[in-house]
Amino acid sequence: MSAQPAAEATPSRPGVDAPQWDPARNTYIQWDPELGEWMEWSEAAGRWIPISQ
């Protein structure tokens, strides 16, 4: 029986795999692959909203 190869860790991609702080917007941003656009956290709404263009 041979040893299983170790699983390679996938490096984190800030803003894609996890929210990233955006000092210009003073909030967190994150890429939403389902919508194909960047989202920002809205404290007022308590949810992710599309970044205004």
CNS distance restraints for C-alpha pairs under 8 A (distance, minus, plus):
assign (resid  12 and name CA) (resid  17 and name CA) 6.11 0.50 0.50
assign (resid  12 and name CA) (resid  18 and name CA) 7.68 0.50 0.50
assign (resid  13 and name CA) (resid  17 and name CA) 5.45 0.50 0.50
assign (resid  13 and name CA) (resid  18 and name CA) 7.19 0.50 0.50
assign (resid  14 and name CA) (resid  18 and name CA) 5.63 0.50 0.50
assign (resid  14 and name CA) (resid  19 and name CA) 6.48 0.50 0.50
assign (resid  14 and name CA) (resid  20 and name CA) 5.62 0.50 0.50
assign (resid  15 and name CA) (resid  19 and name CA) 4.76 0.50 0.50
assign (resid  15 and name CA) (resid  20 and name CA) 4.71 0.50 0.50
assign (resid  15 and name CA) (resid  29 and name CA) 6.24 0.50 0.50
assign (resid  15 and name CA) (resid  30 and name CA) 4.40 0.50 0.50
assign (resid  15 and name CA) (resid  31 and name CA) 5.78 0.50 0.50
assign (resid  16 and name CA) (resid  30 and name CA) 5.76 0.50 0.50
assign (resid  16 and name CA) (resid  31 and name CA) 5.03 0.50 0.50
assign (resid  16 and name CA) (resid  32 and name CA) 7.38 0.50 0.50
assign (resid  18 and name CA) (resid  30 and name CA) 6.82 0.50 0.50
assign (resid  19 and name CA) (resid  28 and name CA) 5.83 0.50 0.50
assign (resid  19 and name CA) (resid  29 and name CA) 5.53 0.50 0.50
assign (resid  19 and name CA) (resid  30 and name CA) 4.82 0.50 0.50
assign (resid  20 and name CA) (resid  28 and name CA) 5.35 0.50 0.50
assign (resid  20 and name CA) (resid  29 and name CA) 5.41 0.50 0.50
assign (resid  20 and name CA) (resid  30 and name CA) 6.34 0.50 0.50
assign (resid  21 and name CA) (resid  26 and name CA) 7.41 0.50 0.50
assign (resid  21 and name CA) (resid  27 and name CA) 5.90 0.50 0.50
assign (resid  21 and name CA) (resid  28 and name CA) 4.38 0.50 0.50
assign (resid  21 and name CA) (resid  29 and name CA) 6.31 0.50 0.50
assign (resid  22 and name CA) (resid  26 and name CA) 5.79 0.50 0.50
assign (resid  22 and name CA) (resid  27 and name CA) 5.60 0.50 0.50
assign (resid  22 and name CA) (resid  28 and name CA) 5.66 0.50 0.50
assign (resid  22 and name CA) (resid  29 and name CA) 6.40 0.50 0.50
assign (resid  23 and name CA) (resid  27 and name CA) 6.76 0.50 0.50
assign (resid  27 and name CA) (resid  40 and name CA) 6.76 0.50 0.50
assign (resid  27 and name CA) (resid  41 and name CA) 6.19 0.50 0.50
assign (resid  27 and name CA) (resid  42 and name CA) 7.75 0.50 0.50
assign (resid  28 and name CA) (resid  40 and name CA) 5.72 0.50 0.50
assign (resid  28 and name CA) (resid  41 and name CA) 5.49 0.50 0.50
assign (resid  29 and name CA) (resid  38 and name CA) 6.81 0.50 0.50
assign (resid  29 and name CA) (resid  39 and name CA) 5.52 0.50 0.50
assign (resid  29 and name CA) (resid  40 and name CA) 4.30 0.50 0.50
assign (resid  29 and name CA) (resid  41 and name CA) 6.33 0.50 0.50
assign (resid  30 and name CA) (resid  38 and name CA) 5.73 0.50 0.50
assign (resid  30 and name CA) (resid  39 and name CA) 5.29 0.50 0.50
assign (resid  30 and name CA) (resid  40 and name CA) 6.41 0.50 0.50
assign (resid  31 and name CA) (resid  36 and name CA) 7.36 0.50 0.50
assign (resid  31 and name CA) (resid  37 and name CA) 5.95 0.50 0.50
assign (resid  31 and name CA) (resid  38 and name CA) 4.42 0.50 0.50
assign (resid  31 and name CA) (resid  39 and name CA) 6.04 0.50 0.50
assign (resid  32 and name CA) (resid  36 and name CA) 5.72 0.50 0.50
assign (resid  32 and name CA) (resid  37 and name CA) 5.62 0.50 0.50
assign (resid  32 and name CA) (resid  38 and name CA) 5.98 0.50 0.50
assign (resid  32 and name CA) (resid  39 and name CA) 6.62 0.50 0.50
assign (resid  33 and name CA) (resid  37 and name CA) 6.93 0.50 0.50
assign (resid  37 and name CA) (resid  50 and name CA) 7.04 0.50 0.50
assign (resid  38 and name CA) (resid  50 and name CA) 6.11 0.50 0.50
assign (resid  38 and name CA) (resid  51 and name CA) 5.99 0.50 0.50
assign (resid  39 and name CA) (resid  48 and name CA) 5.86 0.50 0.50
assign (resid  39 and name CA) (resid  49 and name CA) 5.26 0.50 0.50
assign (resid  39 and name CA) (resid  50 and name CA) 4.33 0.50 0.50
assign (resid  39 and name CA) (resid  51 and name CA) 5.18 0.50 0.50
assign (resid  40 and name CA) (resid  48 and name CA) 5.50 0.50 0.50
assign (resid  40 and name CA) (resid  49 and name CA) 5.48 0.50 0.50
assign (resid  40 and name CA) (resid  50 and name CA) 6.14 0.50 0.50
assign (resid  40 and name CA) (resid  51 and name CA) 5.62 0.50 0.50
assign (resid  41 and name CA) (resid  46 and name CA) 7.31 0.50 0.50
assign (resid  41 and name CA) (resid  47 and name CA) 5.87 0.50 0.50
assign (resid  41 and name CA) (resid  48 and name CA) 4.57 0.50 0.50
assign (resid  41 and name CA) (resid  49 and name CA) 6.33 0.50 0.50
assign (resid  42 and name CA) (resid  46 and name CA) 5.54 0.50 0.50
assign (resid  42 and name CA) (resid  47 and name CA) 5.58 0.50 0.50
assign (resid  42 and name CA) (resid  48 and name CA) 5.99 0.50 0.50
assign (resid  42 and name CA) (resid  49 and name CA) 6.54 0.50 0.50
assign (resid  43 and name CA) (resid  47 and name CA) 7.17 0.50 0.50
